[in-house]
Amino acid sequence: MARRKPVIAGNWKMNKTQRDAADFVAALPDHTRREDSVEMILCAPFTALSTLQTLLKDTQVQLGAQNMYHEPSGAYTGEISADMLRAVGCQYVVLGHSERREIFQENDVLVNLKLKATLSNGMNPILCIGESLQEREAGQFEEKLLNQVELGLAGINMSPSLAERILIAYEPIWAIGTGKTCDESEANRILGLLRHKLTQLYGVDRAQQMRLLYGGSVKPSTIESQIQQSDIDGALVGGASLEAESFAALVSGCKAFGN
């Protein structure tokens, strides 16, 4: 089977105004804008999406949102719908990030509803899973991760086209924004377990199609050793995606492993 196309997805979190977003795009090197061997995604705050839609129009960089509600419309103050995201050019949506789960108490049932709504509205989900330091030290984390995958994908009839659209990002909570990085061999082991779970759920062909990302203090200096691992197909990147030079370096680090 051919190597799965690598992914660099930047998660800006609650950073960058519209002006900051415009400055970022202006600073992206031309070769990064044109790169087609790596799937590039910028997941920006809602307020910057419209600006980025315009500025990324003639580039290979795709646009993503950091969250979405599963209902199409209604009395859901502060939420945003799939139609709203599609209208500003979003192709991807981050779902179930640990900060949404931990701070805003989102559970697997809600994440699953959001994932189904994302797919049914023609966008692609980035399903996040991860464990706390306490769970890892207690030896409970593998079961939690496998459950998050199974519950997040519950009710999905995994066709070949869906398998290519769904990204799963393993982000150990203890490594997010801390400067600590899960050793690439351990991250690859965990993603191998997840791929085995996907094989049990959907069969070997679908499991081999799906792209699994690592996230947690990923940097340009670590991406090459990470992307060389058999089951790491890219990264969901926080802080290192906030500067255009760093984002471009992450893409360059994956380029040799593109299709």
Buried (B, 14 or more C-beta within 10 A) or exposed (E): EEEBBBBBBBBBBEBBEBEBBBEBBEEBBEEBBEBEBBBBBBBBBBEBBBBBBEBBEEBBBBBBBBBBBBBEEEEEEEBBBBEBBBEBBBBBBBBBBBBBBEEEEBEBEBBBBBBBBBBEBEBBBBBBBBBBBEBBEEEEBBEBBBEBBBBBBBEBEBEEEBBBBBBBBBBBBBBBEEEEBBEBEEBBBBBBBBBBBBBEBBEEEBBEBBBBBBBBBBBBEBBBEBBBBEBBBBBBBBBBBBEBEBBBBBBBBBBEBBE
